Every structure is written in C-alpha cells, then in structure tokens.
Amino acid sequence: MQRSPNGSRLMLDPRDLRDFMDGFYGYGNPQAALWFIGMEEGGGNSLDEVGERIAIWDGLGRPECADLAVYHDRLSAGFPAIAAFFAPDGSARIQSTWRGLIRILLKAKGLTPTREKVRDYQVSKWGRSDGEARLLNLLPLPAPSTSHWPYSAIEALPELESRQKYLQAWAPRRLAVIRRTIAAFRPRDVVMYGATYNDLWEELAGGRMEQQQQDAKVRFRSDGTTRYWAIGHVSRGSNATFDAIGQSVGLSDPAGIPYSSVYEFLCAGARLAWGFGPDEAIGGFLELYPYADEASLRRELEEDFARNGQDCEGWTPGPVPFQDAARAEN
C-alpha cells in the first residue's frame, strides 16, 4: 500500500486491490462443521477504508481467512466505531447480519439464543480462527449497500466500472474457489444467505435446491457429505426463522434422525448396555452432533445417570466402542 503525498491517507494500489480480491475470502475456522456464505462484507464506505482493510490483510500475511476479532481490532484503530461491536463490558452493539447467523449457530448447539447470549458470542467467539464457524463472502469488496459503488473511480480495473460488470467478472471466479474449498474441507453444513443470489447458491450446491415444507423461504440440498441451506438475507429475517434453521441444522443427523431420539438412545445404552460413563458417552455423541454444547450435554448426562441410580465417578469404557455398538443396534 502507498500513502498520499501528504501522508494522511492510504492510496489504493490496483495490484494490491486485485490480490485482495483474489486472496481474501472471510473469517473463521476452515475445520469448522458449519460454514456461512454471504454476498459481500459490509463497510467499504470510502476508498480510504478499503485501503486500510487491504493494508491490515497484508500485515496479517495475506490469509485466505482471518480471525475476525484480530482483523477488526486493527481496523478499529482507524475507524473507532467498529470497536462498539466488541466492547467487553456487556455493552457491545449487536451487528445486524451477525445476529441472525449467531442465532442459527447457537440453536444448532441446542442452546436458547437470547439477546445476551448472541452479544456475548459475538464479542468472544464469533469468526475466530479456532472457532465453531467459517464465514465466507461470495464477492470480495466491502460495500454498505448494493446502491453504493465507489470502485468505478479505479480506472486500472475496468471490471469495477459498474457493479454489474464486477458481478459478472468476479462471482464465477470466486464461486469456483469456494466450491473447491468446500470439497477439500467437507463441512457438514453450509448456510448461504441472500435470495438475490439463489441461482449462484444452487450452482454452489451442485443442483436444484428444494423448498423446505416447514418454511417456504428456506431451500435445501445435500450431496451426501455436505448439507446446503439457502435463506434470505439475515439482516431482515425473523428470530423464528433463524431458530428454525438452527434447529434443522443441529438437531438431526444426515439421515434425519432427531437429536433428541439419539440422545435418549445414547443415555439408555450408556446406562444399560455398554457400561461406559459420561466422558465416553459425550465423545460418541459429539461425533454425531458436532454442534452440541459439551458443557450442557455433560450436565444433562450426569443428571440422567444420577436419576437412574448410577454413579458418574469411576466409570470405565466397556468392551464395545460407541460407533460399533450404534451399528449393532441398527
């Protein structure tokens, strides 16, 4: 990046901008079971801000995905309003898009996504490199709205003359990279939001997505490894919709067996048949349900064992591992 002659602001180098567009896809953990993909990142109110974003990405080593908190902490040095989303004293402002996505994730974990839980998750866990989700953007340049387009001033990149030319040039390019990335990491669920891009979401999912009977606004497809969910833009969605999606994502396995049924089966098997205790039961359960909240699950299992006259201390694994026992029952 270069500074203007008076040193007051960053100047966009077209080569750096193109590298950013080619190389930066979002935030979070590529190993996470749950991925979210949206149209583009918010922000980008000025080319100065975009230049600062590129400089931060460059300073972090030009990662494909960054830690959201680290990235925004650096960005807040030049744009202090961003710090309001990460205030650690319980006063953090809840970001409108993140709110819906976090509700989906919390509900998938079997938690009740209250406003305070959403706020706490946004501040402490959202988009972290070792976290529970990966957050990707179909398009590379931040923009506060589809009607805001400051990039036409960058004459060195003719595809930025208009948003339409930009979309035609960059959406297929980035979609191909995201598709290869999904094939490499094989997340269990990919939630795509923004109904404007339904055709692109179907292309990413590998075929036609069917409407869910319980919610006509939600469409679904599975390729046998990854389940794809397409919804409207989350900044305008209702909590009921987010919670229903989270429940569908987290509370059934790929074969459609309800989470509660497997939980009851697991508790009964741990007590009566397999002779192992909470640690082994939790390990087996989390293999099937990677979104489950381990602390809550441990508490429920221990209470379940206690209600049935079992001592949670001193249990040892039985001779049959969980997966073999589950297959034998089936």
C-alpha positions in Angstrom: 0.0 0.0 0.0 1.1 3.6 -0.6 0.3 6.8 1.3 -0.8 10.0 -0.4 1.9 12.7 -0.8 1.0 14.4 2.5 1.0 11.0 4.3 -2.6 11.5 5.5 -4.3 8.5 3.9 -3.7 5.3 2.1 -3.8 5.1 -1.7 -5.2 2.1 -3.4 -2.6 0.3 -5.5 -4.6 -1.7 -8.2 -2.2 -4.6 -7.9 -2.8 -4.9 -4.1 -6.6 -4.5 -4.7 -6.6 -7.3 -7.2 -4.5 -9.5 -4.9 -7.1 -8.8 -2.1 -10.0 -9.7 -4.4 -8.3 -12.9 -5.4 -7.0 -13.9 -2.0 -9.3 -12.9 0.9 -12.5 -14.8 1.5 -13.6 -14.1 5.0 -13.0 -15.2 8.6 -13.1 -18.2 10.9 -12.0 -21.8 11.1 -11.8 -23.9 7.9 -12.1 -27.0 10.1 -15.5 -25.9 11.4 -18.5 -28.1 10.7 -20.7 -25.1 10.0 -20.0 -22.5 7.3 -21.9 -19.3 6.4 -21.6 -17.7 2.9 -23.0 -14.3 2.2 -22.9 -11.9 -0.7 -20.3 -9.5 0.5 -18.9 -7.9 3.6 -20.5 -4.6 4.9 -18.4 -1.5 5.3 -16.4 0.0 2.5 -18.0 3.4 3.0 -14.9 5.0 1.4 -11.8 4.0 -0.6 -9.7 5.1 2.4 -11.4 2.4 4.5 -11.0 -0.2 1.8 -7.3 0.7 1.6 -7.0 0.3 5.3 -8.7 -3.1 5.1 -6.2 -4.2 2.4 -3.3 -3.0 4.5 -4.4 -5.0 7.5 -4.9 -8.1 5.4 -1.4 -7.6 4.0 0.0 -7.1 7.6 -1.6 -10.4 8.7 0.3 -12.3 6.0 -2.5 -12.2 3.3 -4.5 -15.1 4.7 -7.5 -16.6 2.8 -9.4 -16.3 6.1 -8.5 -14.2 9.1 -9.5 -14.1 12.7 -12.5 -11.7 12.7 -11.7 -10.2 16.1 -8.0 -9.6 15.3 -8.8 -8.1 12.0 -11.5 -5.8 13.3 -9.4 -4.8 16.3 -6.7 -3.5 13.9 -9.4 -1.9 11.7 -10.9 0.0 14.7 -7.6 1.9 15.2 -8.5 4.0 12.1 -12.3 3.6 12.3 -13.2 3.7 16.1 -16.9 3.0 15.5 -16.0 -0.7 14.8 -14.9 -1.2 18.4 -18.5 -0.9 19.5 -19.2 -4.4 18.2 -16.5 -5.9 20.5 -17.0 -3.9 23.8 -16.2 -6.4 26.6 -18.4 -4.9 29.3 -21.7 -6.2 28.1 -22.5 -3.0 26.1 -21.4 -4.3 22.7 -23.6 -3.3 19.8 -25.1 -6.4 18.1 -24.3 -6.3 14.3 -27.5 -6.9 12.3 -26.1 -9.6 10.0 -24.1 -11.4 12.6 -27.1 -11.5 14.9 -29.0 -13.9 12.7 -26.1 -16.1 11.9 -25.1 -16.4 15.6 -28.7 -17.3 16.5 -28.5 -20.1 13.9 -25.3 -21.4 15.4 -26.5 -21.2 19.0 -29.7 -23.0 18.2 -27.8 -25.7 16.3 -25.8 -26.2 19.5 -29.0 -26.8 21.4 -28.8 -23.5 23.2 -31.5 -20.9 23.7 -30.2 -17.9 21.7 -31.2 -15.0 23.9 -30.0 -11.5 23.0 -27.3 -11.5 25.7 -26.0 -14.9 24.5 -25.8 -13.5 21.0 -24.0 -10.5 22.2 -21.5 -12.5 24.3 -20.8 -14.9 21.4 -20.2 -12.0 19.0 -17.6 -10.5 21.4 -15.8 -13.6 22.5 -16.2 -16.3 19.8 -17.6 -15.1 16.5 -15.4 -15.7 13.5 -12.3 -16.8 15.4 -9.6 -18.8 13.7 -10.1 -21.7 16.2 -13.9 -21.2 16.4 -17.1 -23.0 15.5 -17.8 -21.5 12.1 -16.3 -20.2 8.9 -17.6 -17.0 7.4 -17.1 -16.5 3.6 -18.1 -13.8 1.2 -19.0 -14.6 -2.4 -17.8 -11.1 -3.6 -14.5 -9.7 -2.4 -15.1 -5.9 -1.9 -17.0 -4.5 1.1 -20.0 -2.3 0.4 -22.6 -0.8 2.8 -25.4 -1.4 0.2 -26.0 -2.6 -3.4 -26.6 1.0 -4.4 -23.2 2.2 -3.1 -20.4 1.7 -5.6 -17.2 3.8 -5.0 -15.0 1.5 -7.0 -15.8 2.9 -10.5 -13.1 5.5 -9.8 -10.4 2.8 -10.1 -9.8 3.0 -13.8 -6.9 0.5 -13.7 -9.5 -2.3 -13.1 -12.2 -1.9 -15.9 -14.4 -4.7 -14.4 -15.0 -2.3 -11.5 -16.7 0.3 -13.8 -20.1 -0.9 -12.5 -21.5 -3.4 -10.0 -22.9 -5.5 -12.8 -19.6 -5.8 -14.6 -17.9 -6.6 -11.3 -20.5 -9.3 -10.5 -20.1 -10.9 -13.9 -16.3 -10.9 -13.6 -15.8 -12.0 -10.0 -18.8 -14.1 -8.9 -17.9 -17.1 -11.1 -14.3 -16.8 -10.3 -14.8 -16.9 -6.5 -17.6 -19.4 -6.7 -15.2 -21.9 -8.2 -12.7 -21.3 -5.4 -15.3 -21.7 -2.7 -16.6 -24.9 -4.3 -13.1 -26.4 -4.3 -12.6 -25.3 -0.7 -15.8 -27.0 0.4 -14.7 -30.2 -1.4 -11.4 -30.0 0.4 -12.7 -29.4 3.9 -16.1 -31.1 3.7 -18.1 -29.0 6.2 -21.2 -30.7 7.4 -23.4 -27.7 6.7 -23.2 -24.6 4.5 -25.8 -21.9 5.1 -26.0 -19.4 2.2 -27.9 -16.1 2.7 -29.2 -13.5 0.3 -32.1 -14.5 -2.0 -30.7 -12.3 -4.8 -28.1 -15.0 -5.5 -30.3 -18.1 -5.4 -29.0 -19.2 -8.8 -25.4 -19.0 -7.6 -26.3 -20.8 -4.4 -27.8 -23.7 -6.4 -24.6 -23.7 -8.6 -22.5 -24.0 -5.4 -24.7 -26.7 -4.0 -24.4 -28.7 -7.2 -28.1 -28.8 -8.3 -31.6 -27.7 -7.6 -32.4 -26.8 -4.0 -35.9 -27.8 -2.8 -38.1 -25.7 -0.6 -38.4 -26.9 3.0 -42.1 -27.7 3.7 -42.0 -26.0 7.1 -40.6 -22.8 5.7 -41.0 -21.9 2.0 -38.2 -19.3 2.4 -35.7 -22.0 3.2 -34.3 -24.2 0.5 -32.2 -27.3 1.0 -29.9 -29.8 -0.8 -27.5 -32.4 0.3 -24.7 -34.0 -1.7 -24.3 -36.9 0.8 -21.4 -35.2 2.5 -22.4 -31.5 2.9 -25.9 -30.1 3.5 -26.7 -26.8 1.8 -29.2 -24.3 3.1 -30.3 -21.2 1.3 -32.2 -18.4 3.1 -33.0 -14.7 2.6 -30.7 -12.0 3.9 -30.3 -12.4 7.6 -30.4 -8.6 8.4 -34.1 -8.7 7.5 -35.0 -12.2 8.9 -37.0 -13.1 12.0 -35.7 -14.8 15.1 -38.3 -17.6 14.5 -36.7 -18.3 11.0 -33.2 -18.3 12.4 -34.1 -20.6 15.2 -35.9 -23.0 12.9 -32.9 -23.2 10.6 -30.6 -23.7 13.6 -32.8 -26.5 14.8 -32.8 -28.2 11.4 -29.0 -27.8 11.2 -28.2 -29.1 14.6 -30.9 -31.3 15.8 -30.9 -34.1 13.2 -28.1 -36.2 11.7 -27.6 -36.6 8.0 -30.1 -39.4 7.9 -32.7 -37.2 9.5 -32.8 -38.9 12.9 -33.9 -36.4 15.6 -31.2 -35.3 18.0 -33.4 -36.0 21.0 -34.0 -39.6 19.9 -30.3 -40.3 19.6 -29.6 -38.6 22.9 -32.2 -40.8 24.7 -30.8 -43.9 22.9 -27.3 -42.9 23.9 -28.2 -42.4 27.6 -30.0 -45.7 27.8 -27.2 -47.5 26.1 -24.6 -45.9 28.3 -26.6 -46.9 31.4 -27.8 -50.4 30.5 -25.8 -52.0 27.8 -22.3 -50.6 27.1 -21.1 -49.9 30.6 -19.3 -46.7 30.0 -19.7 -43.3 31.6 -20.2 -39.6 30.8 -16.8 -39.0 29.1 -17.2 -41.8 26.6 -20.9 -41.1 26.0 -20.2 -37.4 25.3 -17.4 -38.3 22.9 -19.6 -40.6 21.0 -22.5 -38.1 20.9 -20.2 -35.2 19.7 -19.0 -37.4 16.8 -22.6 -37.4 15.5 -23.5 -33.9 16.6 -20.5 -31.5 16.3 -22.7 -28.5 17.2 -23.8 -29.8 20.6 -22.7 -27.8 23.6 -20.4 -30.0 25.5 -20.9 -28.4 28.9 -24.7 -28.6 28.7 -24.5 -32.1 27.4 -22.2 -33.2 30.2 -24.5 -31.7 32.8 -27.6 -33.4 31.3 -25.9 -36.8 31.0 -24.6 -36.6 34.6 -28.1 -35.7 35.8 -29.6 -38.6 33.7 -27.1 -41.1 35.2 -27.9 -39.8 38.7 -31.6 -40.0 38.3 -31.2 -43.7 37.3 -29.1 -44.6 40.3 -25.7 -44.5 38.6 -22.5 -43.1 40.0 -20.8 -40.8 37.4 -17.4 -41.3 39.1 -15.3 -44.3 38.3 -16.9 -45.4 35.1 -14.6 -47.2 32.6 -15.2 -47.9 28.9 -16.9 -51.1 28.1 -15.6 -53.6 25.6 -17.7 -52.3 22.7 -16.9 -48.8 21.3 -19.7 -46.4 20.7 -19.8 -46.5 16.9 -19.7 -50.3 16.8 -22.5 -50.5 19.4 -24.6 -48.0 17.5 -24.1 -50.0 14.3 -25.1 -53.2 16.1 -28.3 -51.6 17.4 -29.2 -50.5 13.8 
